[in-house]
Structures are given as C-alpha cells and as structure tokens.
C-alpha cells in the first residue's frame, strides 16, 4: 500500500472535516462494490477525501492502481495509462493475446508508435483484458485523481473498459474538478459516461463556518477571533484550501487588518484567482476595486462614486468570469468572494483609500459612509471618531452588535489620546458589543489590552467585567480576576455592584452554592440601587429570582415582580439573564406551559431583532424545552438542533445546547444520538467546572440511558444527580424532572424500595411547591413500584389518575408514557390476555407527539405479545405467586424455554436486568438454576 494511503488512513478524522455525509455516501457505494466519482471546484477537498477513501479500501483490495494527472502533462498520450498499468505490465502480459500485448506494451513503454487510430481496438481490448486478469486474483481498486487533466487517449481507453467490466470486481474511485453550478453538471456527466454504469457521483460542497473553524484549529491556526474566522469563511466561500491559505497569511502577517478591512490574501491565492485581471482595462480594474471595497455595490453606487462607465466595465469583467449575475437584484456580485478580497489586497494603499473616500460620500447608508470614511483616513481625527461612534450606536439599535463592535474599534483607533470619551472607553463599549454579538474572544482581547495601560478604576472594573463575561460558563478559569476587580472597585458602590453581581455567578457556577449566589445577587442589587445603576440592579434581581426559583425558595414570585418593575432597561428585559428569562423559568416550573411559550417566543423575537446572539441560542433552547414538555417532540427536535448549531457556530452555550438536544433526540429522534449528545454535555460541564449545568447534563444522560433501555446505567448516573442537587441545596424537583426516571429505572433493576424512597422524598418537596406535573409523574412511577409488588389494582388506579392529570396540564409526552405503562400493566397481568386497545391508545398518543423512539417501543411490545407468551401453567397456580410482576414474567418465559437474550428482547429490558431478576427468583423460590424453574413448570420439585 502506498505510504500516503497509510498516512491518510491514520488521519481520517482530520482529513474529512465537514465531509461526513459525502464520505458516508462514497463509502456505502464502495462497500456495495460500486464506483465513485467525486466532483467539485478546485481546493474543495476532493483529493483529500479520495486519498482517505483509497487508504480505507486499499486494505480489502488485492490490487490498487493509481494515477494523478497534471495540467502540464495532459498532452502526453497514454501517460495516465502508464501510471495505472506500468507496474503490473509484467503480471498481465503473459495472459493477453499477442496483438493486445504488443499494442499495450508499445503504448506503455513508448517503444514503437502505438496510436488510438492505428491500434484502437487492440488497445481498448488490452486494457479491458488487463483489468479482468488482475481481478482474477482479487478485487481491484482504480484510483484516479484530477480526471480533467487525464490525457485524451487514456481517458478513452479507461472509459471503454469501465463500460464493459460488468460484474468483474473492479471498482473505480475518481475525482474531477468542476468549476461551478453553471457548468459542473455537463462536466461530471461527461466523466460519468466514461465510468462504470453503477458509478455514484458525489459532490463536495463548501464547509460551514463551524467546520472552517475546526479545520483552522486542526492546522494550528487556533488563535483567531471568531469574527476573523467568520471573515475567512465568507472570503473563502467555504473552500478548505482557500480557508487554510487565508489562515496561514493571517498567522504570518505582522499586523491584523483593521476592523472593516478585507483579509490579507497570500500571493498563491492571488495568482489563482486574478490571472484574468490582466485582460481588463485599467479603468475597469479601478471600477472593480471600488466594487470590492463596497458592502453591496450596485451600478448606481458605482456611478455615485465617480465610475461613469460602470455598466460597460462590469460587463467586461463578467465576460471574463470575474463577476456573476445576482438573482436577487442589480448588485455587482463577484464570481467568488476571494476574487474581491484578492483584488483589494493587490491594490496599492493609496488606491484603496481613494476608493473608500469616494464611497464615503456615495454610499446611501450612514453606517457604510462612516466605515468608508474611517478606512479613507489615516491617523487620529476626532471628527471621524465621532461619526464612527454615532454609526456604532445606530448599528446597535438596528440589532447589529457585531457591526457596532467593528465600528467602535475603528472609532477608538481614530480617537486622540486626550479625547472625550477616550479611546479606551470606546474600546470597552466595542468589547461589550462583541459580547452581545457572541464574539467573546474579541471582547476578552480588547479588555486585556485596556487593562494593560488603564489606571482609572471605572475603566479597569469595566474591563474586568468584560473578561469575566467573555469566560461564559468557564468562569472558574478567571477566578484570579475577582480579587483584582474588588481592589480596583474600592468603596465605589456602582463598581462594587458590578463585581458582586459576577461573584453571584461564581458562587453558582464554580461552587454550586445557590444560597451563596442568592446572597451575593441581593447584595449587588442593594449596592446598585444606592448608586442609581438601574441596569445592574435589574440584572442582580433577575439572578436572585432565578436562584430562588431553582431552590424552591418561597420569595421567588415576589423577587420576579421586583425585577419586572419600572423603570426597565430594554436590553436587560430581553437578556437571557434578565427578568424575562427568570419569569419564563418560573412559569415552566409552575406548569404554565402556554404562558411560558408565549413569553419565550416574544423574548426570542426581540433578541433576534437586536442581534443578541447568545440570548438567541438560549431562547431557542428554552422554546425547545417548552415544546418537549408539551409533547411536540418534532418541533422540539428542530428547535434544539437549531440552537445547538448556532451555539457551535458562535462557540457559546454548547454544553447546554447539547443537553437539550439530547433530551429532544431521546424523545423524538435517535436514542443513540441522544447518548452521544448527553455525554458531550457532561464532558463540557465537567471541563468548564460548571456546577450549574453538570447535574442537568447528567440528568439528560440518565434519561438517554433509560430511552436506550439501559436501566442500570440510568440508575448509576441519576444517583449522582441526586447527590449533586442535594449538595447544592436544590429542592425544587421541577428544575430537572429526573426523579421519575430514577424511580422507573430502579424498578426495572429490581430495587423498588429505593424507588419508593426517591418518590416519597420528591413528593414532599413537590407538594410544598405545588408542582402538579411532578406529582403526576411520581404517581406514574409509584404505580410501577406497586405493580412490581403485585398490587395490580392500586397500580392501575395510580396510572389512570396520573394520565388524566398530565393531560389536563398539557404534558403530552408524559401523558403518553402513562398510557404506555398502563398498557404494559394490563398485558403483564397473570392469566389475562393483552389488551390491544391500550397499546393502540399509547401508539396513537406517541404518534401525535411524534415521539418516534417511544412509538418503536410500543410496536416492539405489541410484536412480543403477538408472538405469544404462554400463561403460567395451571398445574402450578401458586408456584410464582410470591414473585413481583417482573419476576413472574421472566420466570414464565424461562418456563417457555427462552434464553436470557430472548427474554430481554421481548420484555424490552437489558440482559443484565434479566440476570439480576433471575437471581432474585432463585432466592425467593429456593432453587438454584433455570433447570429448576423448568422442573417447576412440569409439576416436579427441583432436586
């Protein structure tokens, strides 16, 4: 196997970033014995995927033939064929007919003057015969990269053979460059016709921003701001080669580009995309430079910027393929974003400034005019700085905090050192805008820069707050900041309020101490009120309300009302740590789902309008949680996936997003995926030292284990949740709603006494707080305990009541689970036929909820019952009377002769659960083995 194949096999996870779907489709095709044609534009990663697939399948192939053509060699006839067959010529020559052997040897070795015109048929048959001869010894894999550069003679010969291989075990794995959607269909269709009939075309498209970020991190470019990664993604168009080259150029550049300025483009990429510029007139090139400097250039804008012949000059550029038509309007659109960036990077600095100066008066939008004015100006200028600060405020009001941060940094750059406000004050405002936009890394770096020189206590404390905010859930990593911030705050109540508000978060996240967090928040609210800082007071009150809600503190409703009193701060009111969020949490925990949905929908709409990225991530998750409780599993799955995608893209709230996505997958998606996401959530919470989300992540993992029918694993995980929440002082069972899952898992593992203890302790707190949905779920769990004890009538009564109450409260999924448990209970009753109507009702409700995993469980249960489970033999009616319901079921199936694995499948439990249940059966019946149970079934006493 060639060395590069082996290397690629060992690095597949790095090489196929963002190619999981394409890689999977190609792998499936190759596994079936088919052929694959990868296609896409230059630099999109075709060769990378091809090498990785080749490395994987080279292990199963007896012979691997490989060629990789280049443009400079495409005129040499039979070169690709020589690459493919040159090393095996001695092996296949003896089995070829003389005429075919002579023609093939002449073509491959260059001895003689073989041509397609003279030896066409012999050569065609020789290539076909050679491949068939190699396939006799074992499967053959033909790997051909850059098909577009294959010499025409080799292409013709390979196509002839490929179309006639039939069932011969020869697979082709090829890659071809296709330049764009306008031409690629025709291009790869031509190559498909030269491939085996069963070839599957797999297109490689652009990477997402998150995938580009992963790619850059994997290649050592991990110190880039998220805003920079966003610019790289936009400029590269998601092309991995272009993205890596841009990342390399930034890493090697002595200075980062100014905010609002295009990225530096390395010479290698400039040459790749600008070769056609030489055919443009100088005036057309200047027009394109103005277009590259604009945000959304139009002919009208170009005219206003002094480009009088814009239409003719852009038409010339379009004819050369530099511009492409814009389906959305008259915008001048570059064929690829990199062309625009390269054109701008190629221009001399004075020409760039001239283009920006022209646009600073021509642009229609005041934000754009201010940006161009800044980029046309060198040095400090208070007038320019003021214009930029005004534009930043306008962008903030429009809901574009990322733009506001960029403009704020430009304003700071042009602000004189003795200006009012000063440059550092403007930098801190930009950092706060960056946090709102979800660009925490930029905010942290700006704040650190200010701290390196600021002496004013107000600026220093404000910068410390930005550092803490930028840490997010990993607040423990900036623990050393707090003493310094307190020292800088001195006796100033306004500054102390800011620090104590963050200390409240530290108590909660790092220490898991809700009571201490509540006290810190109350202290911060008092300090802020004394200083007249209403914004910090509202945030602190909202935190206090949230803590009290989660603790089950009786003051929670009153604190929420205080946080909602006027005057309000508009940004705090809709912030995910504001009073609106606290009220939402209280509504959900109080079973007021309809009000909660209305509240969070309004909050989501407002933060989207304001461009508050982190709050949007959280509110999507909150809405998903509400829909899941309501039994709208499909909608919950969509929302949780959207939230997680945004979280990954912005690098914020990923652990919480994974947690909610795990719960949604367990209810409406795939249990296997639920386990993966829940484990990720636990890893992130543990890695961040996040004591707030760790119990919730573990609760999601326990639920996922239960959904995957691993009750023993669910018990292990949920016992840990119980310990953590007890240690943190969390008593409200509506916070995580894991107690019913733990009780059910304990019943299924044969520990009803502990299950009952969980139910009774939780019920006391739920009664105190009036958590009706929790009480109904606990009744459902208690019914399982009673059923395990053989108390059938009481179990049915509990389940029936629980079902009715859950339906009344609007908890559709929990209602459906109660109906399913009722159906199982009826079916398990000894000597009684299954009640199919109960299963039908459960299936109907799960279908209504789109709870597909649960629906599959119902179908499996019905199938097991339909297969038939004989009743306990009449000759021994009292033999199993002392056993619990699960124990009787297992014993009955053993009497039937079922194996432990078959019993587990029919009862939808794990094999370990069956084994543990059998151990209890042996002890209760005074026997030692399965054989003794069979003897009891036959009416004989065990030996």
VENHU-V526830 format. One record per residue. D_FIRST is the distance of its C-alpha to the first C-alpha in Angstrom with 2 decimals. Layout:
D_FIRST / D_FIRST
This chain:
0.00 / 3.83 / 6.39 / 8.49 / 6.66 / 6.96 / 10.35 / 11.41 / 11.00 / 13.23 / 15.69 / 16.20 / 19.90 / 20.49 / 18.64 / 20.31 / 23.84 / 26.33 / 23.88 / 24.24 / 26.13 / 23.99 / 20.74 / 22.47 / 23.68 / 20.34 / 18.75 / 21.79 / 21.50 / 17.88 / 18.84 / 21.76 / 19.66 / 20.88 / 19.64 / 19.98 / 21.45 / 21.56 / 24.57 / 26.74 / 28.23 / 26.70 / 25.38 / 25.41 / 21.79 / 20.18 / 17.18 / 16.78 / 16.97 / 14.73 / 11.82 / 12.66 / 12.99 / 9.79 / 8.01 / 10.54 / 10.44 / 6.85 / 7.88 / 10.86 / 9.92 / 10.08 / 9.11 / 7.78 / 10.29 / 10.86 / 14.03 / 15.96 / 19.61 / 22.34 / 26.07 / 27.07 / 25.08 / 26.01 / 28.89 / 26.89 / 26.83 / 23.73 / 21.47 / 19.11 / 19.25 / 18.39 / 15.24 / 14.22 / 15.54 / 16.11 / 13.29 / 14.24 / 17.93 / 18.90 / 17.49 / 19.46 / 22.49 / 24.39 / 24.63 / 25.86 / 29.62 / 30.98 / 31.85 / 28.46 / 26.67 / 29.05 / 28.68 / 24.85 / 24.69 / 27.43 / 25.72 / 22.33 / 23.83 / 26.92 / 29.24 / 32.09 / 33.00 / 31.15 / 32.01 / 31.86 / 35.64 / 35.96 / 32.99 / 32.25 / 32.42 / 30.70 / 27.74 / 27.51 / 27.65 / 25.17 / 22.38 / 23.35 / 23.51 / 20.13 / 18.45 / 20.69 / 19.94 / 16.16 / 17.06 / 19.27 / 16.51 / 15.00 / 14.20 / 12.82 / 11.64 / 13.03 / 12.47 / 15.43 / 16.83 / 20.49 / 21.76 / 25.18 / 24.32 / 22.95 / 25.38 / 27.88 / 27.23 / 23.50 / 24.50 / 27.19 / 25.12 / 22.33 / 25.15 / 26.98 / 24.10 / 23.20 / 26.83 / 27.03 / 23.97 / 26.04 / 24.65 / 21.80 / 18.61 / 17.05 / 16.40 / 16.56 / 15.64 / 17.66 / 19.63 / 22.99 / 25.61 / 28.98 / 31.70 / 34.11 / 35.75 / 38.22 / 35.70 / 32.41 / 33.57 / 34.27 / 31.09 / 28.59 / 30.87 / 30.46 / 26.68 / 26.97 / 29.08 / 26.28 / 23.87 / 23.97 / 27.25 / 25.79 / 23.87 / 24.70 / 25.45 / 24.75 / 26.67 / 25.81 / 29.16 / 30.49 / 30.10 / 33.21 / 35.01 / 33.85 / 30.19 / 30.74 / 32.37 / 29.43 / 27.04 / 29.43 / 29.85 / 26.13 / 26.02 / 29.08 / 31.80 / 33.58 / 37.08 / 37.89 / 40.85 / 40.33 / 42.59 / 40.32 / 37.24 / 39.37 / 40.11 / 36.45 / 35.64 / 38.57 / 37.90 / 34.18 / 34.90 / 32.12 / 29.49 / 26.92 / 26.36 / 30.13 / 30.78 / 28.54 / 30.17 / 33.58 / 32.84 / 31.82 / 35.01 / 37.14 / 35.67 / 36.42 / 39.80 / 42.78 / 44.75 / 43.95 / 45.40 / 48.85 / 49.22 / 49.29 / 47.61 / 44.30 / 41.14 / 40.27 / 37.71 / 35.47 / 35.73 / 32.19 / 33.19 / 36.66 / 35.36 / 33.10 / 36.01 / 39.13 / 38.57 / 41.05 / 43.73 / 44.78 / 46.23 / 48.51 / 52.06 / 52.99 / 55.15 / 52.45 / 50.09 / 52.81 / 53.26 / 49.58 / 49.79 / 52.65 / 50.69 / 47.68 / 50.09 / 51.65 / 50.60 / 51.32 / 52.69 / 54.86 / 56.83 / 59.96 / 58.55 / 57.44 / 60.94 / 62.51 / 60.35 / 61.83 / 59.28 / 61.80 / 59.47 / 56.75 / 56.46 / 55.98 / 53.61 / 51.36 / 51.42 / 50.19 / 47.30 / 46.48 / 46.38 / 43.73 / 41.60 / 42.44 / 44.52 / 44.14 / 46.91 / 47.70 / 48.47 / 50.58 / 53.11 / 53.96 / 51.64 / 49.91 / 46.24 / 43.41 / 40.49 / 38.24 / 39.56 / 37.60 / 39.77 / 42.84 / 41.50 / 40.30 / 43.63 / 45.53 / 43.45 / 43.98 / 47.75 / 50.02 / 51.58 / 55.12 / 53.95 / 52.26 / 55.47 / 57.51 / 55.45 / 55.92 / 59.61 / 60.08 / 58.36 / 60.40 / 63.45 / 61.88 / 59.81 / 61.61 / 60.35 / 61.95 / 58.70 / 56.92 / 59.91 / 59.83 / 56.10 / 56.53 / 59.62 / 57.69 / 54.87 / 57.52 / 59.34 / 58.67 / 60.18 / 62.33 / 64.73 / 66.63 / 67.31 / 63.65 / 62.79 / 65.43 / 64.17 / 60.64 / 61.98 / 63.90 / 60.82 / 58.84 / 61.61 / 61.54 / 57.77 / 58.27 / 60.97 / 58.80 / 56.10 / 53.65 / 53.38 / 50.16 / 52.05 / 55.01 / 52.91 / 51.61 / 55.17 / 56.53 / 54.26 / 55.35 / 58.94 / 58.47 / 57.01 / 60.15 / 62.63 / 64.77 / 64.66 / 68.30 / 67.88 / 69.04 / 66.84 / 64.74 / 61.11 / 59.88 / 61.76 / 60.05 / 56.65 / 57.35 / 58.37 / 55.07 / 53.23 / 55.11 / 54.19 / 50.52 / 50.79 / 52.38 / 49.53 / 46.92 / 45.84 / 46.43 / 44.28 / 46.35 / 49.55 / 48.61 / 47.86 / 51.09 / 53.10 / 51.69 / 52.62 / 56.17 / 56.50 / 55.66 / 58.99 / 61.21 / 64.35 / 66.20 / 65.96 / 65.57 / 62.56 / 60.94 / 61.36 / 60.15 / 57.01 / 56.47 / 56.76 / 54.04 / 51.73 / 52.47 / 52.12 / 48.76 / 47.48 / 47.94 / 47.29 / 45.92 / 49.49 / 49.17 / 47.00 / 50.08 / 52.56 / 53.80 / 55.03 / 57.92 / 60.20 / 59.85 / 60.64 / 63.67 / 64.90 / 64.64 / 66.42 / 69.44 / 72.30 / 71.52 / 71.47 / 69.40 / 66.63 / 66.93 / 66.56 / 63.19 / 61.97 / 63.36 / 61.77 / 58.35 / 59.42 / 60.03 / 56.39 / 55.34 / 57.48 / 55.90 / 52.21 / 51.87 / 54.55 / 54.71 / 58.50 / 60.01 / 63.58 / 63.00 / 61.20 / 64.20 / 66.63 / 64.75 / 64.64 / 68.38 / 69.15 / 67.11 / 69.01 / 72.35 / 71.44 / 70.26 / 73.44 / 75.56 / 73.74 / 73.98 / 70.18 / 69.99 / 66.24 / 65.31 / 68.01 / 66.55 / 63.02 / 64.37 / 66.48 / 63.53 / 61.50 / 64.46 / 64.79 / 61.12 / 61.33 / 64.52 / 63.05 / 60.05 / 62.32 / 64.77 / 67.46 / 70.70 / 71.11 / 67.99 / 69.84 / 72.44 / 69.90 / 68.04 / 71.37 / 72.03 / 68.63 / 69.47 / 72.90 / 73.76 / 73.25 / 69.54 / 66.73 / 64.82 / 61.42 / 61.98 / 63.28 / 59.98 / 57.64 / 55.41 / 57.31 / 60.66 / 63.49 / 62.16 / 59.03 / 61.20 / 63.40 / 60.45 / 59.21 / 62.76 / 63.09 / 59.89 / 60.90 / 64.38 / 63.03 / 64.18 / 61.06 / 62.66 / 64.13 / 60.87 / 58.99 / 61.64 / 61.60 / 57.85 / 57.57 / 60.22 / 58.51 / 55.16 / 56.89 / 58.58 / 55.57 / 53.63 / 56.61 / 56.56 / 52.80 / 52.60 / 48.86 / 48.84 / 51.88 / 50.31 / 47.30 / 49.74 / 52.11 / 49.42 / 48.48 / 52.18 / 52.69 / 49.71 / 51.32 / 54.64 / 53.17 / 51.35 / 54.62 / 56.31 / 53.92 / 52.31 / 48.76 / 47.11 / 48.83 / 48.05 / 44.34 / 44.40 / 46.37 / 44.33 / 41.07 / 42.79 / 44.06 / 40.70 / 39.05 / 41.82 / 41.58 / 37.87 / 38.48 / 41.34 / 40.07 / 43.34 / 44.29 / 40.75 / 41.61 / 44.75 / 42.99 / 40.30 / 43.14 / 45.06 / 42.01 / 41.24 / 44.79 / 44.59 / 41.30 / 42.83 / 45.84 / 44.55 / 40.75 / 38.08 / 38.81 / 35.13 / 35.11 / 38.50 / 37.14 / 34.32 / 36.90 / 39.48 / 37.15 / 36.31 / 40.07 / 40.72 / 38.05 / 39.52 / 43.08 / 42.33 / 40.41 / 43.37 / 45.92 / 47.47 / 50.10 / 51.27 / 48.15 / 46.66 / 49.08 / 48.55 / 44.75 / 45.10 / 47.55 / 45.04 / 42.43 / 45.04 / 45.90 / 42.27 / 41.98 / 45.16 / 43.91 / 40.77 / 43.17 / 42.45 / 46.04 / 45.45 / 42.99 / 45.46 / 48.23 / 46.38 / 45.61 / 49.01 / 50.93 / 49.40 / 50.55 / 54.02 / 54.13 / 52.94 / 55.42 / 58.24 / 57.53 / 57.55 / 60.84 / 59.52 / 61.84 / 61.51 / 59.37 / 58.90 / 56.57 / 53.47 / 54.81 / 52.58 / 55.43 / 55.56 / 51.84 / 52.34 / 55.36 / 53.60 / 50.58 / 53.01 / 54.78 / 51.58 / 50.69 / 54.20 / 55.85 / 58.71 / 60.95 / 58.60 / 58.03 / 61.79 / 62.05 / 59.54 / 61.53 / 64.90 / 63.95 / 62.28 / 65.17 / 67.66 / 65.91 / 65.40 / 69.10 / 70.18 / 68.15 / 68.73 / 65.06 / 65.77 / 62.24 / 61.12 / 64.13 / 63.25 / 59.65 / 61.07 / 63.37 / 60.42 / 58.76 / 62.04 / 62.29 / 59.04 / 60.55 / 63.75 / 61.88 / 60.03 / 63.49 / 64.77 / 67.02 / 66.20 / 69.21 / 68.81 / 65.09 / 65.81 / 68.50 / 66.26 / 63.45 / 65.90 / 67.48 / 64.15 / 62.97 / 66.17 / 66.12 / 62.48 / 63.22 / 66.24 / 64.32 / 61.61 / 58.72 / 57.19 / 54.03 / 55.98 / 58.59 / 55.99 / 54.66 / 58.25 / 58.70 / 55.50 / 56.72 / 60.05 / 58.42 / 56.48 / 59.72 / 61.61 / 58.89 / 58.79 / 62.55 / 63.30 / 64.87 / 64.50 / 62.49 / 59.96 / 61.47 / 59.13 / 61.14 / 60.04 / 56.37 / 57.11 / 58.72 / 55.81 / 53.36 / 55.64 / 55.81 / 52.09 / 51.51 / 54.06 / 52.25 / 48.84 / 47.81 / 44.98 / 43.69 / 47.29 / 47.86 / 44.95 / 46.58 / 49.83 / 48.22 / 46.51 / 49.88 / 51.68 / 49.14 / 49.56 / 53.33 / 53.34 / 51.43 / 54.47 / 55.25 / 58.30 / 61.15 / 62.07 / 64.06 / 67.76 / 68.78 / 67.55 / 68.48 / 68.83 / 65.91 / 63.60 / 66.40 / 65.72 / 62.09 / 60.79 / 59.48 / 55.77 / 56.61 / 58.60 / 55.78 / 53.25 / 55.80 / 56.68 / 53.09 / 52.73 / 55.91 / 54.25 / 51.38 / 48.64 / 45.76 / 45.23 / 42.21 / 44.32 / 47.18 / 45.00 / 43.79 / 47.33 / 48.93 / 46.13 / 45.83 / 43.18 / 42.89 / 44.02 / 47.13 / 47.90 / 47.58 / 49.84 / 52.34 / 52.49 / 53.27 / 56.26 / 57.34 / 57.41 / 59.49 / 61.95 / 62.46 / 62.68 / 59.91 / 56.73 / 54.15 / 53.15 / 55.03 / 58.21 / 57.77 / 57.47 / 60.61 / 62.42 / 61.44 / 62.98 / 66.18 / 65.69 / 65.80 / 62.77 / 63.18
